[in-house]
Amino acid sequence: MAVDVLKRNLYVGKEMKLVRQELGDPDSYFFSDTIYAYKIMPFPGDGKENWHLVFIPDENLEKVKEVKIHKKCCYKSPL
């Protein structure tokens, strides 16, 4: 589903509130509460990559400017 949303630009140009109506409340975080982020898969555990479907709003925070699939990752600090 996430790839289809991205490929077909299903939400680009649409109202941000439509995303929330159709997909529910965002269940993840991407830099700001104004950017909706949805987990593509359940949390895989500590230290493992996690993928999100992210909806970037326009400058007025009203319409979807861009949709991305973003990888939250598992970077570890060197010892």
URVEN-V590445 format. One record per helix or strand of 3 or more residues. SS is the DSSP state (helix for helix, strand for strand). FROM is the first residue (numbers start at 1). LEN is the number of residues. If there is no record, write none. Layout:
# URVEN-V590445
ss = {SS | SS}
from = {FROM | FROM}
len = {LEN | LEN}
This chain:
# URVEN-V590445
ss = {helix | helix | strand | strand | strand}
from = {2 | 16 | 36 | 50 | 63}
len = {6 | 8 | 4 | 8 | 10}
